[in-house]
Amino acid sequence: MKNNVTVFKPYPFQIGQKIRIEGSRRQGDWEIAAIGEDKITLRCPVSKKEFAWAKFCYLVDEEKGVEWPRHP
């Protein structure tokens, strides 16, 4: 029997990459500061504070030519 399957793949981050997370408690603009085997370190572009979290992001969309960080 054949089924429709949704496949998620971890995003291949690069140090220095600027990202925007939406729909999560970590939402906002971030810069990739470090990448470990199990954790990724994100840096806030405003406060410069860094947070290391277990890898959690998956590619949904890529935006080109947008303002970053976004100002509300």
Secondary structure, 3 states (H helix, E strand, C coil): CCCCCCCCCECCCCCCCEEEECCCCCCEEEEEEEECCCEEEEECCCCCCEEEEECCCECCCCCCCCCCCCCC
